Structure formats: C-alpha cells, structure tokens
Amino acid sequence: MRKLLFTTALAATVFGAGYWFGTARPVHAATPRYFELREYTTYDGKYPDILKRFREHTMALFEKHGMTNIAYWNVAEGPEKDKVLYYLMAYPSREARDKSWKEFSNDPEWKAVAAKSEEGGKIVQKVVSVYLEPTDFSPLQ
C-alpha cells in the first residue's frame, strides 16, 4: 500500500507540475536535490488541526528555513482518510536538510505556533520520513 501511494504521489507531482507550467514536461532543478517524503499520522479528530497549522504557518516557516515545499496530499479513501497527511520536501543536500530542520525546530515562532495549536492536545501521533535521491532519468530532479 505504501509503495503504491508513494508511486502515485510522485507521479501526481510530476504531472501536476506539468499542468501548472502548461505542459507535461519534466521538472528539473539546476542541480539534483535531496527529497524527503513525510507521513504524519494524527490523533483521532486532529486532522483538521494539522491541515490548519500547515496552511497558516508551517509551510511559510519551512520556506523561511530554506526548505522547498513540493506537494501535500490528503488520503482519498480507506482507513488513513482524514488521519494521515503526506508531503514531499526538497533540499539541496542531506546536510542542508539537517541544518534546516534544526533551525526550524529551534525557531521561537515555530515553538509558539506549535504550543498554540496543541492547546487542545497533541496533534501528531507518529511521523515517518523516507529520504529520496532522484535517479539520473527522473523527470523530477
């Protein structure tokens, strides 16, 4: 299931990028990037809270710390629907990824946002990260 979801997600990213740029051409960065596919499982009833936090704060804070937001997905059907958020991030390198996350985690603005959004209880139950490097033939670099 995870492999199917991952493949579908990456295909959607490539074709979605083609849609936004007016063609289904490959999307290449100046140099190959390092990607991270993240999966956040939320506590029951907390899925709207994670979406709100990302929409209103987290994405902008990621960009502030040098992270590139590529795509975000809701699960369309099944037991993970309205419970699991998937998203894809890009970085220049693994080292840049680690540096950005450290800075993000220590950012006073992020700490305030996280505390405020969790006043009614924790939102995220589990986080899974998969680190990815594009193949030499990947349309998405």
C-alpha positions in Angstrom: 0.0 0.0 0.0 2.8 2.4 1.0 4.7 1.7 -2.3 1.6 2.3 -4.4 0.8 5.5 -2.5 4.4 6.7 -2.9 4.5 6.0 -6.7 1.1 7.6 -7.2 2.2 10.7 -5.2 5.4 11.2 -7.2 3.6 10.7 -10.5 1.0 13.3 -9.4 3.7 15.7 -8.5 5.4 15.4 -12.0 2.1 15.6 -13.9 0.8 18.3 -11.6 3.9 20.4 -12.2 3.3 19.9 -15.9 -0.2 21.1 -15.6 0.8 24.3 -13.7 3.5 25.1 -16.2 1.2 24.4 -19.1 2.8 21.2 -20.3 3.7 17.8 -19.0 7.4 18.4 -19.4 10.0 17.2 -16.8 10.7 19.5 -13.8 14.4 19.9 -13.3 16.3 21.9 -10.7 19.6 23.5 -11.5 21.3 20.6 -9.6 19.7 17.4 -8.3 18.0 17.8 -5.0 17.6 15.6 -1.9 13.9 14.8 -1.2 12.1 13.7 1.9 8.6 12.1 1.9 7.0 12.7 5.3 3.9 10.9 6.7 2.1 12.4 9.7 -0.5 10.3 11.4 -2.7 12.4 13.6 -4.6 11.6 16.7 -8.4 11.0 16.3 -10.2 14.2 15.4 -7.0 16.2 15.0 -6.6 16.0 11.2 -8.2 19.4 10.6 -5.8 20.9 13.1 -2.7 19.7 11.3 -4.0 21.0 8.0 -4.7 24.4 9.5 -1.3 24.6 11.1 0.4 23.7 7.8 -1.8 26.1 5.8 -1.5 29.0 8.1 2.1 28.7 9.5 4.3 25.6 8.9 4.7 25.9 5.1 5.9 29.5 5.4 8.3 28.6 8.3 9.7 25.8 6.2 10.5 28.2 3.4 12.0 30.7 5.9 14.5 28.0 6.8 15.5 27.0 3.3 13.2 24.1 2.7 11.2 23.7 -0.5 7.6 22.6 -0.3 6.9 20.3 -3.3 3.5 18.8 -2.6 1.0 17.8 0.1 -1.6 15.1 -0.1 -4.8 14.0 1.7 -5.5 10.3 1.6 -8.5 9.9 -0.7 -10.0 6.8 0.8 -9.5 4.0 3.2 -8.6 3.9 6.9 -6.0 6.6 6.6 -8.5 9.1 5.2 -8.8 12.2 7.4 -6.0 10.8 9.6 -2.7 10.9 7.6 -1.0 13.7 5.8 1.7 13.0 3.3 4.0 15.7 2.0 7.2 16.0 -0.1 10.0 18.4 0.7 13.2 19.2 -1.3 16.6 20.3 -0.1 20.0 21.0 -1.8 21.6 18.1 0.2 21.2 15.9 3.2 23.4 18.3 5.2 21.1 21.2 4.2 18.1 19.2 5.2 19.5 18.5 8.7 20.6 22.2 9.1 17.2 23.5 8.0 15.3 21.2 10.4 17.5 22.1 13.3 16.9 25.8 12.7 13.2 25.3 12.2 12.9 23.2 15.4 14.6 26.0 17.4 12.7 28.9 15.8 10.8 30.8 18.5 8.0 31.5 16.1 7.6 27.7 15.4 7.6 26.9 19.1 4.8 29.4 19.7 2.8 28.1 16.8 3.2 24.5 17.9 2.3 25.3 21.5 -0.8 27.4 20.5 -2.0 24.7 18.0 -1.7 22.0 20.7 -3.5 23.7 23.5 -6.3 21.2 23.0 -3.9 18.2 23.0 -1.2 16.8 20.8 -1.9 16.7 17.1 0.7 14.3 15.6 0.8 10.7 16.8 3.6 9.4 14.5 6.0 10.8 11.9 7.6 8.6 9.2 10.3 10.0 6.9 11.7 8.4 3.8 14.8 10.0 2.2 15.0 10.0 -1.5 17.5 10.8 -4.2 16.3 11.2 -7.8 17.6 8.7 -10.4 19.5 10.2 -13.4 16.4 9.6 -15.6 13.8 11.1 -13.1 11.7 13.9 -14.6 11.6 15.5 -11.1 15.1 16.5 -10.0 
